[in-house]
Amino acid sequence: MKKPLTPLQIRVSKLKEVAADAREKLAAEVFAVSRIEEAMSAEAVKGYTTLTVMPPLPLDLSGTEAARELLRQLTEAGARCEWQPRRPTGPDGPIVQALTISW
């Protein structure tokens, strides 16, 4: 028989859900297809063929549904996508996955 969860275990489980929901919400904003298309266009008119997208907070958004959907659409459109580890807050800061898109 499985042991019942303690109140703290229940709370920690809920906090994990809250954090995951917050990452999904942020990713939906950061990786919105229209936003990425605009950013790619802005870089292309300058002559660039690459765009790097960093989350505004040091969070790993690479595993979110919004990120997966963006990569699917970009890949189908012929773009190349690669996650690259970065330390946006300095050498001792957390590693964040930045999305590099090439066309």
Sequence and secondary structure as in RCSB ss.txt:
>XXXX:A:sequence
MKKPLTPLQIRVSKLKEVAADAREKLAAEVFAVSRIEEAMSAEAVKGYTTLTVMPPLPLDLSGTEAARELLRQLT
EAGARCEWQPRRPTGPDGPIVQALTISW
>XXXX:A:secstr
      HHHHHHHHHHHHHHHHHHHHHHHHT HHHHHHHHHHHHTTT  EEEE  SSS   TTSHHHHHHHHHHH
HTT EEEEEEE TT TTS  EEEEEEE 
